[in-house]
């Protein structure tokens, strides 16, 4: 166990060699890179003399808290992965920080990064969390990073929802392997918000087992170049895009204004629609007289000429009504041709009954005068 101090830096062989005869204080003021990875460091002491420090390597140590870094206003890269850090804190003064590595710690909430307006990369993968817990994100932190963050690594953190990350509209790389993401609809929504994303890795998530998972992702995210570690074939993507466009066009044609099409058909072929309507009824009583009535229409003496020259039964034999198939022929009432009940016997059809009915009386019905 040890503390990172100025004396420890001075005694380090690398810095002794680089400094040569230069005074320690002057050397530390010019120092830009400091590497104390895997040195059993558990605490950071006051290093304010290192004002020009831009890169600090402290990974693979035993650090439990982040502090004494307020001085490092020029720090751009901070490597703190594989320590024992439980809480993100005391980083708001690092306004020039662009890359932050915190993977392999014990952090349960990504928070207190509101002041890092230049942060481009955030690596918080593989946190050592209690059984059943997952890595969470403070909404305030996400809002503060939505314009700057380009790379987000949340690998192995038991995460099952990513909808809250949709606000990170400038993401270009998203690494989320070995989590519990399974909602394809949620994924599609998030990807629709990440228009600049070119690298996506979701290997090891349940969503990867969904039907046509890769096809859907390739079609939805046209900026994507690498999916789950493999480059996307542009020929395959173009084929999928064309197929999607074809299916959408076909669906649109099939559902486009069916009522107007039916109306136009009625206007173009009114007699065809009428003839279909006359044969579309299914009422048992009417079905029994259909053939006799059709036969009767062929007898000249039974016909009745209208003003438009069409031949129909005399008005006395006609009755208006709505039959069982009227819903298939539009809104016009259906005209059925019926014979008076006294003309039909129980055991014989209309053809026999018509033999003892006066054709003249039927063709020219009597008009009663009052």
C-alpha positions in Angstrom: 0.0 0.0 0.0 1.2 3.5 -0.8 0.4 7.1 -1.5 1.2 8.9 -4.7 3.3 11.8 -3.6 5.8 14.2 -5.1 8.6 12.3 -3.3 7.5 9.0 -4.8 7.6 10.6 -8.3 11.1 12.0 -7.6 12.4 8.5 -6.6 11.0 6.8 -9.6 13.8 5.6 -11.8 12.2 6.8 -15.0 11.8 10.3 -13.7 15.3 10.3 -12.2 16.7 9.5 -15.6 14.6 12.0 -17.5 15.2 14.8 -15.0 19.0 14.4 -14.9 20.4 17.5 -13.2 17.2 19.6 -13.5 15.8 20.8 -10.3 12.8 18.6 -9.1 10.4 21.5 -8.8 11.1 22.7 -12.3 10.9 19.2 -13.7 7.5 18.5 -12.1 6.1 21.8 -13.4 6.9 20.6 -17.0 5.7 17.1 -16.4 2.8 16.1 -18.8 2.6 12.3 -18.5 2.7 10.4 -15.2 2.5 6.6 -15.1 2.0 4.9 -11.8 0.0 1.9 -12.9 0.2 -1.3 -10.9 2.2 0.3 -8.1 0.0 -0.6 -5.2 -1.2 3.0 -4.9 -4.3 3.4 -2.6 -4.4 7.2 -2.3 -3.6 10.3 -4.3 -1.7 13.0 -2.4 -1.3 16.6 -3.2 0.3 16.9 -6.7 -0.6 20.5 -7.4 2.9 21.3 -8.5 2.3 19.2 -11.6 0.2 21.9 -13.3 0.8 20.8 -16.9 -0.1 17.2 -16.3 -2.2 16.0 -19.2 -2.2 12.2 -18.9 -2.3 10.2 -15.7 -2.1 6.4 -15.5 -3.3 4.9 -12.2 -4.9 1.7 -13.3 -4.4 -1.6 -11.5 -4.0 -0.1 -8.1 -6.1 -0.1 -4.9 -7.5 3.4 -5.0 -10.9 3.7 -3.2 -11.7 7.4 -3.7 -11.0 10.0 -6.3 -9.6 13.2 -4.8 -6.7 15.7 -4.9 -7.1 16.2 -8.7 -8.6 19.6 -8.7 -5.2 21.1 -9.7 -5.1 19.1 -13.0 -7.0 21.6 -15.1 -4.9 20.5 -18.2 -5.6 16.8 -17.7 -7.1 15.2 -20.9 -6.7 11.5 -20.1 -7.4 9.8 -16.8 -6.9 6.0 -16.4 -8.4 4.7 -13.1 -9.6 1.2 -14.2 -9.3 -1.9 -12.0 -9.2 -0.1 -8.7 -11.7 -0.2 -5.8 -13.5 3.0 -6.5 -17.2 3.0 -5.3 -18.2 6.6 -6.1 -17.5 9.0 -8.9 -16.6 12.4 -7.4 -14.3 15.4 -7.4 -13.8 15.5 -11.2 -15.9 18.6 -12.0 -12.8 20.8 -12.2 -11.3 18.7 -15.0 -12.8 20.8 -17.7 -10.4 19.6 -20.4 -10.8 15.9 -19.7 -11.6 14.1 -22.9 -11.1 10.4 -21.9 -12.1 8.8 -18.6 -11.5 5.2 -17.8 -13.2 3.8 -14.8 -13.8 0.1 -15.8 -13.4 -2.7 -13.3 -14.3 -0.8 -10.2 -17.3 -1.0 -7.8 -19.3 2.0 -9.1 -23.1 1.5 -9.1 -24.1 4.9 -10.4 -22.6 7.1 -13.2 -22.9 10.5 -11.8 -21.2 13.9 -10.9 -19.8 14.4 -14.4 -21.8 17.6 -15.1 -18.7 19.8 -15.4 -16.9 17.6 -18.0 -18.1 19.5 -21.0 -15.2 18.2 -23.2 -15.6 14.5 -22.3 -15.5 12.4 -25.5 -15.0 8.9 -24.1 -16.4 7.2 -21.0 -15.5 3.7 -20.1 -17.3 2.2 -17.1 -17.3 -1.5 -18.2 -17.3 -4.5 -15.9 -18.2 -3.0 -12.5 -18.1 -5.3 -9.6 -21.6 -4.9 -8.4 -23.6 -6.8 -5.7 -25.6 -9.8 -7.0 -28.7 -8.7 -8.9 -27.8 -5.0 -9.2 -27.1 -3.1 -12.4 -25.2 0.0 -13.4 -27.4 3.1 -13.3 -27.1 6.6 -14.9 -27.9 9.9 -13.3 -30.2 11.8 -15.8 -28.4 15.0 -15.0 -25.1 13.5 -16.0 -26.5 12.2 -19.2 -27.9 15.6 -20.1 -24.6 17.3 -19.5 -22.8 14.8 -21.8 -25.3 14.6 -24.6 -23.4 17.1 -26.8 -19.8 15.9 -26.2 -19.8 12.1 -25.6 -18.8 10.0 -28.6 -17.7 6.7 -27.1 -19.6 4.8 -24.3 -18.4 1.5 -22.9 -20.9 -0.2 -20.5 -19.8 -3.8 -21.1 -20.8 -6.5 -18.4 -23.0 -4.4 -16.1 -26.3 -6.3 -16.0 -28.0 -3.5 -17.9 -31.4 -4.4 -19.3 -32.6 -1.0 -20.5 -30.9 1.7 -22.6 -33.8 4.0 -23.5 -32.4 6.7 -21.2 -29.2 6.8 -23.2 -31.1 8.0 -26.3 -30.3 11.6 -25.5 -26.6 10.9 -26.3 -27.1 12.0 -29.9 -23.4 12.3 -30.8 -22.4 8.8 -30.0 -20.2 7.1 -32.6 -19.3 4.0 -30.6 -21.4 2.0 -28.2 -20.0 -1.1 -26.5 -22.5 -3.0 -24.4 -21.5 -6.6 -24.6 -22.7 -9.2 -22.1 -25.6 -7.3 -20.6 -29.3 -8.2 -20.4 -30.7 -6.0 -23.2 -33.6 -7.8 -24.9 -36.2 -5.3 -26.1 -35.7 -4.9 -29.9 -38.3 -2.1 -30.1 -36.4 -0.1 -27.5 -33.1 -0.8 -29.3 -34.7 0.4 -32.6 -35.8 3.7 -30.9 -32.4 4.4 -29.4 -30.6 3.7 -32.7 -33.0 6.1 -34.5 -31.6 8.8 -32.2 -27.9 7.9 -32.8 -27.5 9.1 -36.3 -23.7 9.2 -36.1 -23.1 5.7 -34.7 -20.7 3.6 -36.7 -19.6 1.0 -34.2 -22.1 -1.2 -32.2 -21.3 -4.3 -30.1 -24.2 -6.0 -28.4 -22.7 -9.6 -28.4 -23.9 -11.7 -25.5 -27.3 -9.9 -25.0 -30.6 -11.7 -25.4 -31.7 -9.3 -28.1 -29.1 -10.9 -30.4 -31.3 -14.0 -30.4 -34.3 -12.2 -31.9 -35.4 -13.1 -35.4 -33.7 -11.1 -38.1 -31.9 -9.0 -35.4 -28.9 -8.1 -37.6 -31.1 -7.4 -40.6 -33.2 -4.9 -38.6 -30.2 -3.1 -37.2 -28.5 -2.8 -40.6 -31.6 -1.3 -42.2 -32.4 1.0 -39.3 -28.9 2.4 -38.7 -27.5 3.3 -42.1 -24.4 5.0 -40.6 -23.3 1.7 -38.9 -20.1 0.2 -40.2 -19.3 -2.5 -37.6 -21.9 -4.7 -35.8 -21.0 -7.1 -33.1 -17.3 -7.1 -34.2 -18.0 -7.7 -37.9 -18.0 -5.2 -40.8 -21.3 -4.6 -42.5 -21.5 -5.6 -46.1 -22.9 -2.6 -48.0 -24.3 -4.9 -50.8 -26.3 -6.8 -48.2 -27.5 -3.6 -46.6 -28.7 -2.2 -50.0 -30.6 -5.4 -50.7 -32.3 -5.2 -47.4 -33.2 -1.5 -47.9 -34.6 -2.2 -51.4 -36.6 -5.1 -50.0 -38.0 -3.0 -47.2 -39.0 -0.2 -49.7 -40.7 -2.8 -52.0 -42.8 -4.3 -49.1 -43.8 -0.8 -47.9 -44.9 0.2 -51.4 -46.9 -3.0 -51.8 -48.6 -2.6 -48.5 -49.5 1.0 -49.3 -51.1 0.0 -52.6 -53.1 -2.7 -51.0 -54.5 -0.4 -48.3 -54.9 2.8 -50.3 -58.5 4.1 -50.4 -60.4 0.8 -50.9 -63.7 2.7 -50.6 -62.9 5.0 -53.5 -61.9 2.1 -55.6 -65.2 0.4 -54.9 -67.1 3.6 -55.7 -65.3 4.0 -59.0 -66.0 0.4 -60.0 -69.7 1.0 -59.3 -69.6 4.1 -61.6 -67.7 2.3 -64.3 -69.9 -0.9 -64.3 -73.3 -0.1 -62.8 -75.1 -3.0 -64.6 -72.5 -5.5 -63.6 -72.8 -4.5 -60.0 -76.7 -4.7 -60.2 -76.5 -8.2 -61.7 -74.1 -9.3 -59.0 -76.4 -7.9 -56.4 -79.4 -9.8 -57.7 -77.5 -13.1 -57.3 -75.8 -12.3 -53.9 -78.8 -12.8 -51.7 -78.8 -15.9 -49.5 -82.2 -15.8 -47.8 -83.7 -19.4 -48.2 -87.2 -18.2 -49.2 -85.8 -16.0 -52.0 -83.3 -18.5 -53.2 -86.1 -20.9 -54.0 -87.7 -18.5 -56.5 -84.5 -17.3 -58.2 -84.5 -19.7 -61.2 -88.3 -19.4 -61.9 -88.0 -15.6 -61.9 -85.0 -15.7 -64.2 -87.0 -18.0 -66.5 -90.0 -15.7 -66.4 -88.0 -12.8 -67.5 -87.2 -14.5 -70.7 -90.9 -14.8 -71.7 -91.8 -11.8 -73.9 -95.4 -11.6 -72.7 -94.3 -11.3 -69.1 -91.8 -8.6 -69.7 -92.4 -5.0 -69.0 -90.6 -2.2 -70.9 -89.4 0.8 -69.0 -88.7 4.2 -70.3 -85.0 3.5 -70.7 -85.8 0.4 -72.9 -84.8 -2.2 -70.4 -87.1 -5.2 -69.8 -88.1 -6.1 -66.3 -91.1 -7.6 -64.6 -94.3 -5.5 -64.2 -94.4 -3.3 -61.2 -97.0 -5.5 -59.6 -94.5 -8.4 -59.4 -91.7 -6.2 -58.0 -90.9 -5.5 -54.4 -88.0 -3.5 -53.0 -85.9 -4.9 -50.1 -82.5 -5.5 -48.7 -81.0 -8.9 -49.0 -78.3 -10.8 -47.1 -75.2 -9.8 -49.2 -76.0 -6.1 -49.5 -72.8 -5.2 -47.6 -70.8 -6.4 -50.6 -72.4 -4.1 -53.1 -72.2 -0.6 -51.6 -75.0 1.5 -50.2 -77.6 1.3 -53.0 -80.7 -0.7 -52.1 -81.1 -4.1 -53.8 -84.1 -4.7 -56.0 -85.4 -8.3 -55.8 -88.0 -9.8 -58.1 -90.7 -11.7 -56.3 -93.9 -13.4 -57.5 -97.2 -13.1 -55.5 -97.6 -16.0 -53.1 -101.0 -17.1 -54.6 -99.2 -17.9 -57.9 -97.0 -20.6 -56.3 -98.2 -24.0 -54.9 -96.4 -26.0 -52.3 -95.5 -29.0 -54.4 -95.0 -27.2 -57.8 -92.6 -24.4 -58.8 -93.4 -21.2 -60.4 -93.3 -22.6 -63.9 -96.4 -24.7 -63.3 -98.2 -22.1 -61.3 -97.8 -19.6 -64.2 -99.8 -21.8 -66.5 -103.2 -20.9 -65.0 -102.5 -17.2 -64.4 -103.6 -14.8 -67.1 -100.6 -13.4 -68.8 -102.5 -10.3 -69.7 -103.6 -9.6 -66.1 -100.0 -9.8 -65.0 -98.6 -7.8 -67.9 -101.2 -5.1 -67.6 -102.3 -4.8 -63.9 -105.7 -3.2 -63.2 -105.6 0.3 -61.8 -108.3 1.0 -59.3 -110.0 4.4 -59.5 -111.5 6.0 -56.5 
